[in-house]
């Protein structure tokens, strides 16, 4: 990839802080995080004589998705940066001040120094699936809040009736969105085939398989299962120094919290019912590993299996034996 001018974007719900590095100079401007603001950002780049730039933004939340798509559509190179990498880079540059402007400048300098890999937007059907899956998650959270309120000991009949009415409405809406997801999979045979592959893995059910497709839309861009595990923050992190510091291994957690949350309960089930993961966990427990470390390793192993069936296009095989072991 040619060395393009670097643009750092610090994303907030309502605004974008943009820092453009050209010839060693920083050009900073704030835009609204709206379609009109995104159009102004593209026009500003044109005014600066930049037909193509390399844009870096942090991989946090969903507020940056629309501007990333707009920039990519305008043929700019877009890269998502793991916040942990940016934090480490800031420490190496002795950055002490933290504002939206300085964060944008730090992103631009990171982009200029490291030329991170470009991001490819998920296919439209995957973006639609992700939006539907996240809508189900939001509705389930709202329903649980109302159920908790109802169970808290409401004594006024009118309030109780209101809560019961809201729960019924949310149940109806959940059923509608879940049907939309089912119809969406039927309309896209490729997605439906991948869903069946994931559903073949013991420990992963219908709902989890759908959510995994939504949260791993670009799994093809990863060169290995290890890269996918790193993206999910499921790689082990050790703290050893000299003869006195021997910290317990922990998950790095420098990746997608959604993926980790999504894999926890399936890993609990797979630890008992998936023959490959059960054997793997039994070996770790026999070596005296603590249960939480074993569960983390089971999540990582499960993600390896997920990547394997998707890449091979073949359903889960309980007789499969990997060539290399996964470190606990």
N, C-alpha and C positions, 0 to 999 in steps of 0.2 A: 504494500500500500504506500502511495506517495505521501510525503510529509505535508500535511495540510495545516493551515492555521487552526489553532485550538480554541474551542468555545466551551467554557464551563457554565453549566446551568444549575443553580440552586433552586430547588422546587419547593414551593409552598402551596397551600390550597388556593390562595387568591392571587399570588404573584410569582413571577420568575425573575431571579437576579441573573443577568447574563454578563459574563466576562470574556471578552474576545482578545486573544493575544496575537498581535500582528507586529512583526519587526521588533520584538522586545517591549512593545508598548501594550498597556492594558486599556481596553475600551469597555466601560461598564454602563449598563442601562437596565432599568427595571420595566417589566412588561406585565400586563394582566394575564393571569393563567386562564384565558378564555380563547375561543376560536379567533376573535378579533385581535387579541394580544399575540397569538401565535402568528397571525398574518403580519402584524407590525414587526415582530422579531425577524421574520423572513425578509421583509422590506428593508429593515435596518442592516441586515447582512449584505443585501444588494447595494445599499448606499455606501457601505464600507468597501465595496469592490470585491466581495467574497462570494463567488459563485458556488464554492463548495468548502465546507469546513469540517473538522472532526469534532463532534459534540460529545461531551462527557457529562453524565448525570448519575446521581446515586440511585442504586436499586432499592429504594424504600418506598412503600406505599403505592398508591395508584394515581397520585396527582400528576405524575410526569408522563403517563401513557399517551395522552392526546397530543402533547407537544412533540414527543418522540416520533409518533406516527406522522405528524405534519412535517417534521424535519426530514425524516426518511423519504417521504413522498416527494420532497423537493430535492432529492438526490444528495443530501448531506450524509456524512458517515456518522452514525450514532453508536455510542458505547455506554452500557450500564456498568457502573463501578460498585463493587462490594464496599460498603461503608468501612469495614475493617481495614481494607487496603488503603483507602483514602486517609483514615486516621493514622496509620503507620507512616504514610508518606508525609503527612503534616508534621509528625514528630521528627522525621529526618530533616525537614526544612526549618525546624525550630519555630513553627507557626504558633504564636501565643494568643493572638486575637481571634475571636470566633464571632463573626457576624454573617449575615446572608451574603454580603458582598465579598468578604474574605473567603467564605466557603466556595463561592463561584470562581474566584481567582485560583484557589487551591485546586479545584477540579480542572481548570484550564491548564495549570502548570503540570498536573499529573498526566493529563492527556498529551501534552507536548513532550514530556519526558519518557512516557512508557508506550505510547501508541497502542492502547488496548484493542482487543479484537472487536470488530464491528458486530452490532446487534442486528438480527434479522427479525422483523415483526412476525408474530404467529399468523397463520392463515386466518382469513375472516371467520371461518366456521369454528376455529379454536377460540378466537376472541369472543364469539357469541356464546360458546359453551362455558367459558370462564365467567362471563357476566351472569349467566343463568345459575351456575353453581354458587357463586358468591351471593346471589340474591336469595337462594335457598338458605344459605348460612345466616344471612341477616334476619330472615323471617323466623328461623328456628330460635335465634337469640331473643327476638322480640316475644315470641310465644313463651319461652322459658321464663322471661321476666314477668309476664302476666300470670303464669302458673305459680311462680314464687309469691307474687302478691296475693293470689287467691288462697294460698296455703299459709299465709302469715297470720291468719285469724281475723279476717274481715267480718265484721258483725253487722254492718249496715246492708240491708237487703238490696238497695239500689246499686251500691258499689259492687256487691257480689254479682248481680245480674250483668252489670257493665263488663266486669272482668270475663265472665263466662261468654258474653257476646263477642268480645274481642278475640278470645281464644278460638271460638268457632270460626270467626272471619279469617284469622290467621291460618287455621287448618285448611279452609277452603283455598286460600291463596297459595299455600304450600302445595296442595294437590295440583293446582293449575300449573305452577312453575315446574314441578316435577314431571308433569305430563309433557310440558314444552321441551324439557331435556330429553325425555324418551323419544319424542317425535324428531328432535334435532339429530339424535344418533341414527334413527331410521333413515333420515334424509341424506346422511353422509356415510356410505358404506365403509370408507376407510377408517373413520372414527369408530364405527360399530365393531369392526374387526379388531382394532386395538383394544377396545373395551373388553371384548371376549378373551383376548390374550391375558389381560390383567386379571380378569375374573377367574381364570384358570389357576391362579396361584392361591394355595390354601392360606387363609388369613385375610385375603382381600375379597370383599363382597361387591355387590353391584354399585352401591353408593360411593364407596371408596375408589373403585375403578374409575367412575365418572370424574370424581374430584381430582384424581391423579392426572387424568388426561388434561384437565383444565389447568393444573398447577405445574405441569411439565410440558408446555406446548412446544418447546424447541429442544426436545430431548435428542433429536438427530444431530444437533450442533456439538454435542459433547463427544470427545474422542474415546472416552472410556467410562466405565461405571464409577471409577474413583472420582472422576471430575463431577459426576452427578452428585455423589455423596458429599463432595466439598461444597457444591452449590447449596446443598441442604443443610450445611453446618453439622454433618454427621461424622466428620473425620475426627479421630482422637487427638486430644491436646494434652501433652505431658509437661510437667514442671519439674525438671531435674537440674541441679546445679551443685557441683562439687560433691562433698560427702555428707552435707547436712540438709540439703533441700531435696525432699523426695515427695512432691505433691502427687495426689492420686490422679490418674488419667481421667480426663473429662471430655465431653463433646465440645468441639470448638464453638458451635452455635454462631458462626460467622456466615450465615446464609439464610435461606428462606425459612422463617418461623412457621409459615403455613404448611410447608412440606413436613417439617418435624412433627407438628401437631397432628397432621393427617396420618402419619405413619405409626404413632404411638400405640393406639389400641389394636390395629392390625398386627403389630409386632407382638403384643401380649398374646393374641390368639395364635399367631404363627409359632410362638415359642412352644406351644403344646400340640398343635395340629398340623404344622408343616414339617414333614420329615427331615428336610435339609436343615431348616433353622432349628428344629428341636435337637438334632444331633450336635449342631454347632454350639447351641447354648449349654447343652449338657457337658460338653468338653470344657467350656469356660467355667461352669460352676464346679466341676471336678477339680479344676486348678485353683479354686478358692476365690474366684473373682466375685465382687459384690454384685447384687442383683441389679442395681441401677446401671452399672457398667454393662452387664449382660444384655439388658433391654436396649441400651444404646447400640450395642453391637448387632442385636437382632434387627433393629430398625435399618441399620446400614446394610446388613446382609439382604434384607427384604428389598431395599432399593436396588441392590445389585441384581436381584432376580427380576425386578420390574424392568430395568434397563435391558437385561438379557432377552426377555421374551419379546419386547418391543423391537429390539435390533434384529433378532433372528427371525421374527415373524412366526415363531413356533410356540405352542402352549407350554405351560410348566411341565417339566419332566422330573419326577421324583428320583430318577436314577442318574440324573446329571451330576457330574463331579467336576468342579472348577479346577483349572490347572494350578492356580495359586491360591493360597489361603488369605483370608481377610484378617488383618491384625485387629486384635481386640482393643 
